[in-house]
Amino acid sequence: GVPRLGVPASAALQSSEALHGLVQASCGAPTYWPEFNGNNTGCPASFPHALALGATFNRSLWGLIGDRISTEARAAYNTKHLSALWLWAPDIN
């Protein structure tokens, strides 16, 4: 843990990686979104490997993907599909 930041010792045990998105969170209920003309599976988005994304040299794309992952993580945490908001990306080896 990191006491000075208020991070409990067990937080690292509840963490997960988010390199490709929030794919480890379970899927929620499917919903119909009329504005998108179709059904939503309720599953989080999955993104290509970081090396492939880096090869695009598109910094705005990287920011959009990071924003999407963080939004989905917050939603999964709020609906109890994710046990902690402690995600690694890129992977820590």
MMTF fields as JSON, N, C-alpha, C and O atoms, coordinates in Angstrom:
{
  "mmtfVersion": "1.0.0",
  "mmtfProducer": "UNKNOWN",
  "numBonds": 371,
  "numAtoms": 372,
  "numGroups": 93,
  "numChains": 1,
  "numModels": 1,
  "chainsPerModel": [1],
  "groupsPerChain": [93],
  "chainIdList": ["A"],
  "bondAtomList": [4, 2, 8, 6, 12, 10, 16, 14, 20, 18, 24, 22, 28, 26, 32, 30, 36, 34, 40, 38, 44, 42, 48, 46, 52, 50, 56, 54, 60, 58, 64, 62, 68, 66, 72, 70, 76, 74, 80, 78, 84, 82, 88, 86, 92, 90, 96, 94, 100, 98, 104, 102, 108, 106, 112, 110, 116, 114, 120, 118, 124, 122, 128, 126, 132, 130, 136, 134, 140, 138, 144, 142, 148, 146, 152, 150, 156, 154, 160, 158, 164, 162, 168, 166, 172, 170, 176, 174, 180, 178, 184, 182, 188, 186, 192, 190, 196, 194, 200, 198, 204, 202, 208, 206, 212, 210, 216, 214, 220, 218, 224, 222, 228, 226, 232, 230, 236, 234, 240, 238, 244, 242, 248, 246, 252, 250, 256, 254, 260, 258, 264, 262, 268, 266, 272, 270, 276, 274, 280, 278, 284, 282, 288, 286, 292, 290, 296, 294, 300, 298, 304, 302, 308, 306, 312, 310, 316, 314, 320, 318, 324, 322, 328, 326, 332, 330, 336, 334, 340, 338, 344, 342, 348, 346, 352, 350, 356, 354, 360, 358, 364, 362, 368, 366],
  "bondOrderList": [1, 1, 1, 1, 1, 1, 1, 1, 1, 1, 1, 1, 1, 1, 1, 1, 1, 1, 1, 1, 1, 1, 1, 1, 1, 1, 1, 1, 1, 1, 1, 1, 1, 1, 1, 1, 1, 1, 1, 1, 1, 1, 1, 1, 1, 1, 1, 1, 1, 1, 1, 1, 1, 1, 1, 1, 1, 1, 1, 1, 1, 1, 1, 1, 1, 1, 1, 1, 1, 1, 1, 1, 1, 1, 1, 1, 1, 1, 1, 1, 1, 1, 1, 1, 1, 1, 1, 1, 1, 1, 1, 1],
  "groupList": [{"groupName": "GLY", "atomNameList": ["N", "CA", "C", "O"], "elementList": ["N", "C", "C", "O"], "formalChargeList": [0, 0, 0, 0], "bondAtomList": [1, 0, 2, 1, 3, 2], "bondOrderList": [1, 1, 2], "singleLetterCode": "G", "chemCompType": "PEPTIDE LINKING"}, {"groupName": "VAL", "atomNameList": ["N", "CA", "C", "O"], "elementList": ["N", "C", "C", "O"], "formalChargeList": [0, 0, 0, 0], "bondAtomList": [1, 0, 2, 1, 3, 2], "bondOrderList": [1, 1, 2], "singleLetterCode": "V", "chemCompType": "L-PEPTIDE LINKING"}, {"groupName": "PRO", "atomNameList": ["N", "CA", "C", "O"], "elementList": ["N", "C", "C", "O"], "formalChargeList": [0, 0, 0, 0], "bondAtomList": [1, 0, 2, 1, 3, 2], "bondOrderList": [1, 1, 2], "singleLetterCode": "P", "chemCompType": "L-PEPTIDE LINKING"}, {"groupName": "ARG", "atomNameList": ["N", "CA", "C", "O"], "elementList": ["N", "C", "C", "O"], "formalChargeList": [0, 0, 0, 0], "bondAtomList": [1, 0, 2, 1, 3, 2], "bondOrderList": [1, 1, 2], "singleLetterCode": "R", "chemCompType": "L-PEPTIDE LINKING"}, {"groupName": "LEU", "atomNameList": ["N", "CA", "C", "O"], "elementList": ["N", "C", "C", "O"], "formalChargeList": [0, 0, 0, 0], "bondAtomList": [1, 0, 2, 1, 3, 2], "bondOrderList": [1, 1, 2], "singleLetterCode": "L", "chemCompType": "L-PEPTIDE LINKING"}, {"groupName": "ALA", "atomNameList": ["N", "CA", "C", "O"], "elementList": ["N", "C", "C", "O"], "formalChargeList": [0, 0, 0, 0], "bondAtomList": [1, 0, 2, 1, 3, 2], "bondOrderList": [1, 1, 2], "singleLetterCode": "A", "chemCompType": "L-PEPTIDE LINKING"}, {"groupName": "SER", "atomNameList": ["N", "CA", "C", "O"], "elementList": ["N", "C", "C", "O"], "formalChargeList": [0, 0, 0, 0], "bondAtomList": [1, 0, 2, 1, 3, 2], "bondOrderList": [1, 1, 2], "singleLetterCode": "S", "chemCompType": "L-PEPTIDE LINKING"}, {"groupName": "GLN", "atomNameList": ["N", "CA", "C", "O"], "elementList": ["N", "C", "C", "O"], "formalChargeList": [0, 0, 0, 0], "bondAtomList": [1, 0, 2, 1, 3, 2], "bondOrderList": [1, 1, 2], "singleLetterCode": "Q", "chemCompType": "L-PEPTIDE LINKING"}, {"groupName": "GLU", "atomNameList": ["N", "CA", "C", "O"], "elementList": ["N", "C", "C", "O"], "formalChargeList": [0, 0, 0, 0], "bondAtomList": [1, 0, 2, 1, 3, 2], "bondOrderList": [1, 1, 2], "singleLetterCode": "E", "chemCompType": "L-PEPTIDE LINKING"}, {"groupName": "HIS", "atomNameList": ["N", "CA", "C", "O"], "elementList": ["N", "C", "C", "O"], "formalChargeList": [0, 0, 0, 0], "bondAtomList": [1, 0, 2, 1, 3, 2], "bondOrderList": [1, 1, 2], "singleLetterCode": "H", "chemCompType": "L-PEPTIDE LINKING"}, {"groupName": "CYS", "atomNameList": ["N", "CA", "C", "O"], "elementList": ["N", "C", "C", "O"], "formalChargeList": [0, 0, 0, 0], "bondAtomList": [1, 0, 2, 1, 3, 2], "bondOrderList": [1, 1, 2], "singleLetterCode": "C", "chemCompType": "L-PEPTIDE LINKING"}, {"groupName": "THR", "atomNameList": ["N", "CA", "C", "O"], "elementList": ["N", "C", "C", "O"], "formalChargeList": [0, 0, 0, 0], "bondAtomList": [1, 0, 2, 1, 3, 2], "bondOrderList": [1, 1, 2], "singleLetterCode": "T", "chemCompType": "L-PEPTIDE LINKING"}, {"groupName": "TYR", "atomNameList": ["N", "CA", "C", "O"], "elementList": ["N", "C", "C", "O"], "formalChargeList": [0, 0, 0, 0], "bondAtomList": [1, 0, 2, 1, 3, 2], "bondOrderList": [1, 1, 2], "singleLetterCode": "Y", "chemCompType": "L-PEPTIDE LINKING"}, {"groupName": "TRP", "atomNameList": ["N", "CA", "C", "O"], "elementList": ["N", "C", "C", "O"], "formalChargeList": [0, 0, 0, 0], "bondAtomList": [1, 0, 2, 1, 3, 2], "bondOrderList": [1, 1, 2], "singleLetterCode": "W", "chemCompType": "L-PEPTIDE LINKING"}, {"groupName": "PHE", "atomNameList": ["N", "CA", "C", "O"], "elementList": ["N", "C", "C", "O"], "formalChargeList": [0, 0, 0, 0], "bondAtomList": [1, 0, 2, 1, 3, 2], "bondOrderList": [1, 1, 2], "singleLetterCode": "F", "chemCompType": "L-PEPTIDE LINKING"}, {"groupName": "ASN", "atomNameList": ["N", "CA", "C", "O"], "elementList": ["N", "C", "C", "O"], "formalChargeList": [0, 0, 0, 0], "bondAtomList": [1, 0, 2, 1, 3, 2], "bondOrderList": [1, 1, 2], "singleLetterCode": "N", "chemCompType": "L-PEPTIDE LINKING"}, {"groupName": "ILE", "atomNameList": ["N", "CA", "C", "O"], "elementList": ["N", "C", "C", "O"], "formalChargeList": [0, 0, 0, 0], "bondAtomList": [1, 0, 2, 1, 3, 2], "bondOrderList": [1, 1, 2], "singleLetterCode": "I", "chemCompType": "L-PEPTIDE LINKING"}, {"groupName": "ASP", "atomNameList": ["N", "CA", "C", "O"], "elementList": ["N", "C", "C", "O"], "formalChargeList": [0, 0, 0, 0], "bondAtomList": [1, 0, 2, 1, 3, 2], "bondOrderList": [1, 1, 2], "singleLetterCode": "D", "chemCompType": "L-PEPTIDE LINKING"}, {"groupName": "LYS", "atomNameList": ["N", "CA", "C", "O"], "elementList": ["N", "C", "C", "O"], "formalChargeList": [0, 0, 0, 0], "bondAtomList": [1, 0, 2, 1, 3, 2], "bondOrderList": [1, 1, 2], "singleLetterCode": "K", "chemCompType": "L-PEPTIDE LINKING"}],
  "groupTypeList": [0, 1, 2, 3, 4, 0, 1, 2, 5, 6, 5, 5, 4, 7, 6, 6, 8, 5, 4, 9, 0, 4, 1, 7, 5, 6, 10, 0, 5, 2, 11, 12, 13, 2, 8, 14, 15, 0, 15, 15, 11, 0, 10, 2, 5, 6, 14, 2, 9, 5, 4, 5, 4, 0, 5, 11, 14, 15, 3, 6, 4, 13, 0, 4, 16, 0, 17, 3, 16, 6, 11, 8, 5, 3, 5, 5, 12, 15, 11, 18, 9, 4, 6, 5, 4, 13, 4, 13, 5, 2, 17, 16, 15],
  "groupIdList": [1, 2, 3, 4, 5, 6, 7, 8, 9, 10, 11, 12, 13, 14, 15, 16, 17, 18, 19, 20, 21, 22, 23, 24, 25, 26, 27, 28, 29, 30, 31, 32, 33, 34, 35, 36, 37, 38, 39, 40, 41, 42, 43, 44, 45, 46, 47, 48, 49, 50, 51, 52, 53, 54, 55, 56, 57, 58, 59, 60, 61, 62, 63, 64, 65, 66, 67, 68, 69, 70, 71, 72, 73, 74, 75, 76, 77, 78, 79, 80, 81, 82, 83, 84, 85, 86, 87, 88, 89, 90, 91, 92, 93],
  "secStructList": [7, 5, 4, 4, 4, 6, 5, 7, 4, 4, 4, 4, 4, 4, 7, 3, 3, 7, 6, 6, 5, 1, 6, 6, 1, 7, 7, 7, 7, 7, 3, 3, 3, 4, 4, 4, 6, 3, 3, 3, 7, 1, 7, 7, 7, 5, 7, 7, 7, 2, 2, 2, 2, 2, 6, 6, 6, 7, 2, 2, 2, 2, 2, 2, 2, 2, 2, 2, 2, 2, 2, 2, 2, 2, 2, 2, 2, 2, 6, 6, 1, 1, 1, 7, 1, 7, 3, 3, 1, 1, 7, 7, 7],
  "xCoordList": [0.8, 0.0, 0.844, 2.068, 0.165, 0.821, 0.04, -0.887, 0.428, -0.327, -0.468, -1.529, 0.595, 0.526, -0.479, -0.909, -0.861, -1.86, -3.215, -4.18, -3.279, -4.535, -4.846, -6.002, -3.828, -4.037, -3.789, -2.671, -4.81, -4.629, -3.731, -3.595, -3.122, -2.211, -2.909, -2.266, -4.187, -4.908, -5.292, -5.77, -5.098, -5.522, -4.795, -5.401, -3.514, -2.76, -3.274, -3.191, -3.799, -4.34, -5.653, -6.021, -6.357, -7.632, -7.468, -8.449, -6.243, -6.019, -6.108, -6.128, -6.159, -6.202, -5.565, -5.308, -5.312, -4.735, -5.821, -6.896, -5.52, -6.486, -5.813, -6.197, -4.817, -4.069, -4.942, -4.797, -5.837, -6.718, -8.124, -9.019, -8.312, -9.627, -10.013, -9.176, -11.225, -11.709, -12.299, -13.401, -11.607, -12.156, -12.341, -13.093, -11.68, -11.83, -13.11, -13.501, -13.766, -15.037, -16.135, -16.148, -17.034, -18.101, -19.059, -19.106, -19.802, -20.747, -21.99, -22.444, -22.521, -23.759, -24.954, -24.815, -26.097, -27.315, -27.317, -26.999, -27.672, -27.792, -28.898, -29.928, -28.678, -29.669, -29.82, -28.927, -30.939, -31.195, -30.982, -31.563, -30.152, -29.86, -30.404, -29.764, -31.567, -32.149, -31.237, -31.229, -30.469, -29.61, -28.471, -27.864, -28.179, -27.145, -27.744, -27.012, -29.071, -29.781, -29.392, -29.142, -29.342, -29.012, -28.887, -29.114, -28.522, -28.36, -26.94, -25.99, -26.819, -25.537, -25.377, -26.276, -24.265, -24.058, -23.889, -24.033, -23.589, -23.332, -21.897, -21.511, -21.099, -19.694, -18.796, -19.093, -17.696, -16.773, -16.052, -15.945, -15.572, -14.839, -13.468, -12.888, -12.962, -11.623, -10.824, -11.32, -9.578, -8.758, -7.523, -7.125, -6.907, -5.697, -4.535, -4.568, -3.525, -2.335, -1.679, -1.779, -1.013, -0.383, 0.648, 0.799, 1.357, 2.326, 1.627, 2.124, 0.485, -0.27, -0.831, -0.822, -1.315, -1.828, -0.703, -0.89, 0.465, 1.61, 2.052, 2.521, 1.899, 2.306, 1.427, 1.796, 0.269, -0.597, -0.077, -0.426, 0.756, 1.265, 0.117, 0.272, -1.014, -2.207, -2.474, -3.169, -1.933, -2.061, -3.496, -3.875, -4.297, -5.695, -6.442, -7.33, -6.1, -6.706, -6.34, -7.196, -5.078, -4.663, -5.451, -5.856, -5.666, -6.443, -7.886, -8.462, -8.484, -9.872, -10.012, -10.983, -9.051, -9.096, -8.94, -9.661, -8.01, -7.845, -9.095, -9.466, -9.748, -10.994, -12.09, -12.835, -12.182, -13.198, -12.961, -13.896, -11.695, -11.377, -11.717, -12.288, -11.376, -11.655, -13.152, -13.618, -13.904, -15.36, -15.993, -16.859, -15.557, -16.095, -15.688, -16.465, -14.478, -14.038, -14.903, -15.319, -15.173, -16.023, -17.431, -18.009, -17.982, -19.325, -19.335, -20.27, -18.306, -18.24, -18.09, -18.685, -17.312, -17.149, -18.457, -18.828, -19.15, -20.407, -21.507, -22.413, -21.44, -22.457, -21.96, -22.573, -20.854, -20.294, -19.776, -19.699, -19.417, -18.801, -17.281, -16.595, -16.755, -15.324, -15.113, -15.795, -14.168, -14.02, -13.197, -13.317, -12.365, -11.532, -11.215, -11.205, -10.959, -10.563, -9.042, -8.508, -8.361, -6.908, -6.494, -6.43, -6.212, -5.941, -4.543, -4.096, -3.863, -2.534, -2.629, -3.32, -1.954, -1.832, -0.732, -0.855, 0.29, 0.571, 0.885, 1.037, 0.981, 1.218, 2.486, 3.47, 2.444, 3.62, 4.218, 3.56, 5.438, 6.096, 7.102, 7.757],
  "yCoordList": [-1.194, 0.0, 1.26, 1.216, 2.37, 3.68, 4.543, 5.258, 4.467, 5.185, 6.684, 7.251, 7.339, 8.799, 9.204, 10.357, 8.257, 8.532, 7.927, 8.089, 7.223, 6.601, 5.317, 4.895, 4.683, 3.441, 2.275, 2.11, 1.458, 0.323, -0.749, -0.839, -1.558, -2.608, -3.622, -4.218, -3.831, -4.828, -4.319, -5.101, -3.035, -2.475, -3.128, -3.377, -3.406, -4.026, -5.425, -5.889, -6.1, -7.438, -7.402, -8.388, -6.286, -6.15, -5.507, -5.302, -5.191, -4.473, -5.404, -6.628, -4.801, -5.557, -4.702, -3.517, -5.288, -4.511, -4.016, -4.606, -2.925, -2.34, -1.976, -1.006, -2.746, -2.437, -2.47, -1.625, -3.43, -3.573, -3.046, -3.188, -2.449, -2.008, -2.741, -3.384, -2.648, -3.225, -4.604, -4.892, -5.445, -6.732, -7.714, -8.675, -7.514, -8.451, -8.227, -9.093, -7.097, -6.851, -7.629, -7.729, -8.167, -8.948, -8.042, -6.831, -8.639, -7.878, -7.536, -8.321, -6.38, -5.969, -6.403, -7.204, -5.889, -6.242, -5.592, -4.409, -6.352, -5.745, -4.693, -4.86, -3.63, -2.556, -2.123, -2.334, -1.527, -0.997, 0.502, 1.198, 1.004, 2.427, 2.951, 2.767, 3.601, 4.094, 5.065, 5.08, 5.878, 6.856, 6.194, 6.819, 4.918, 4.184, 3.129, 2.35, 3.099, 2.16, 0.705, -0.046, 0.321, -1.075, -1.412, -0.58, -2.652, -3.152, -2.942, -2.905, -2.81, -2.742, -4.046, -4.434, -4.73, -6.014, -5.864, -6.843, -4.679, -4.471, -4.781, -4.612, -5.236, -5.577, -4.37, -3.558, -4.242, -3.135, -3.28, -4.379, -2.183, -2.185, -2.828, -2.78, -3.423, -4.002, -3.296, -3.088, -2.929, -2.161, -2.946, -3.879, -2.591, -3.279, -3.125, -2.286, -3.945, -3.911, -2.534, -1.821, -2.179, -0.861, -0.617, 0.514, -1.662, -1.474, -1.075, -0.229, -1.677, -1.33, 0.086, 0.833, 0.451, 1.811, 2.832, 3.91, 2.499, 3.398, 3.624, 4.707, 2.597, 2.708, 3.67, 4.08, 4.035, 4.99, 6.418, 7.266, 6.694, 8.046, 9.053, 10.233, 8.583, 9.409, 9.683, 8.909, 10.766, 11.072, 11.331, 10.998, 11.91, 12.152, 10.819, 10.699, 9.827, 8.501, 7.88, 7.291, 8.002, 7.449, 8.079, 7.391, 9.385, 10.069, 9.615, 9.445, 9.413, 8.943, 7.539, 7.243, 6.686, 5.321, 5.343, 4.636, 6.145, 6.271, 6.794, 6.331, 7.766, 8.307, 7.241, 7.139, 6.457, 5.4, 4.336, 3.896, 3.931, 2.924, 3.449, 2.719, 4.696, 5.241, 5.392, 5.166, 5.772, 5.893, 4.531, 4.397, 3.518, 2.167, 1.594, 0.875, 1.908, 1.433, 2.025, 1.318, 3.315, 3.959, 3.36, 3.111, 3.13, 2.541, 1.118, 0.738, 0.32, -1.057, -1.076, -1.921, -0.165, -0.075, 0.335, -0.228, 1.305, 1.783, 0.728, 0.756, -0.202, -1.258, -2.578, -3.62, -2.545, -3.719, -4.799, -5.963, -4.447, -5.401, -5.361, -6.166, -4.432, -4.276, -3.993, -3.144, -4.703, -4.589, -3.389, -2.957, -2.841, -1.697, -0.855, -1.36, 0.422, 1.315, 1.448, 2.555, 0.332, 0.301, -0.512, -1.74, 0.153, -0.532, -0.189, 0.953, -1.184, -0.995, -0.919, -1.723, 0.02, 0.085, 1.089, 2.239, 0.75, -0.597, -1.566, -1.169, -2.834, -3.871, -3.621, -3.095, -4.005, -3.925, -5.321, -6.255, -5.47, -6.788, -6.85, -7.876],
  "zCoordList": [0.0, 0.0, 0.0, 0.119, -0.136, -0.096, 0.899, 0.52, 2.17, 3.207, 2.959, 3.218, 2.457, 2.267, 1.197, 1.155, 0.326, -0.709, -0.376, -1.123, 0.759, 1.154, 0.403, 0.36, -0.194, -0.934, 0.008, 0.495, 0.278, 1.19, 0.572, -0.649, 1.439, 0.982, 0.089, -0.775, 0.271, -0.519, -1.905, -2.727, -2.188, -3.476, -4.641, -5.683, -4.485, -5.573, -5.866, -7.003, -4.861, -5.068, -5.843, -6.481, -5.796, -6.49, -7.857, -8.571, -8.22, -9.47, -10.67, -10.534, -11.827, -13.068, -14.152, -13.939, -15.297, -16.379, -17.317, -17.419, -17.998, -18.93, -20.242, -20.896, -20.622, -21.83, -23.076, -23.959, -23.151, -24.316, -24.039, -24.872, -22.89, -22.475, -21.207, -20.573, -20.856, -19.604, -19.858, -19.392, -20.57, -20.998, -19.855, -20.009, -18.702, -17.595, -16.803, -16.02, -16.983, -16.302, -17.017, -18.244, -16.245, -16.863, -17.637, -17.418, -18.521, -19.337, -18.531, -17.697, -18.785, -18.159, -18.993, -19.918, -18.674, -19.407, -20.783, -20.906, -21.826, -23.157, -23.159, -22.506, -23.886, -23.974, -25.421, -26.242, -25.719, -27.06, -27.028, -26.196, -27.932, -28.029, -29.342, -30.377, -29.341, -30.592, -31.338, -32.569, -30.606, -31.274, -32.048, -32.918, -31.731, -32.463, -33.386, -33.995, -33.494, -34.362, -34.113, -35.056, -32.874, -32.619, -31.149, -30.271, -30.913, -29.555, -29.066, -29.849, -27.777, -27.115, -26.36, -25.614, -26.532, -25.858, -24.363, -23.631, -23.892, -22.48, -22.097, -20.94, -23.066, -22.803, -23.063, -23.94, -22.308, -22.557, -23.9, -24.444, -24.411, -25.682, -25.502, -24.417, -26.56, -26.571, -27.665, -28.772, -27.341, -28.262, -28.688, -27.991, -29.817, -30.28, -29.294, -28.394, -29.486, -28.647, -28.701, -29.7, -27.619, -27.524, -28.628, -29.089, -29.055, -30.143, -31.437, -32.181, -31.702, -32.911, -32.809, -33.787, -31.63, -31.454, -31.553, -32.117, -31.007, -31.087, -32.519, -32.871, -33.345, -34.743, -35.531, -36.631, -34.986, -35.678, -35.567, -36.388, -34.558, -34.291, -34.137, -34.45, -33.662, -33.541, -32.061, -31.402, -31.547, -30.123, -29.705, -28.581, -30.57, -30.201, -30.068, -29.223, -30.879, -30.75, -29.413, -28.752, -29.002, -27.719, -26.578, -25.641, -26.658, -25.625, -25.594, -24.52, -26.775, -26.843, -26.265, -25.568, -26.551, -26.018, -24.5, -23.795, -23.992, -22.546, -21.871, -20.793, -22.507, -21.969, -21.938, -20.964, -22.995, -23.063, -21.987, -21.319, -21.832, -20.82, -19.425, -18.615, -19.139, -17.809, -17.558, -16.441, -18.582, -18.436, -18.179, -17.315, -18.933, -18.74, -17.382, -16.755, -16.928, -15.611, -14.51, -13.592, -14.602, -13.591, -13.605, -12.546, -14.79, -14.889, -14.344, -13.638, -14.661, -14.169, -12.649, -11.981, -12.102, -10.652, -9.977, -8.947, -10.551, -9.964, -9.998, -9.165, -10.953, -11.054, -10.483, -10.713, -9.741, -9.044, -9.991, -9.597, -11.235, -12.155, -12.052, -12.68, -11.267, -11.066, -9.584, -9.011, -8.958, -7.505, -7.06, -5.914, -7.939, -7.561, -8.797, -9.92, -8.574, -9.67, -9.689, -9.621, -9.781, -9.772, -10.981, -10.911, -12.087, -13.351, -13.855, -13.75, -14.4, -14.97, -16.495, -17.12, -17.07, -18.53, -18.843, -18.42, -19.525, -20.029, -18.906, -17.751, -19.255, -18.255, -17.467, -17.987, -16.214, -15.345, -15.274, -14.813, -15.718, -15.688, -14.566, -14.38]
}
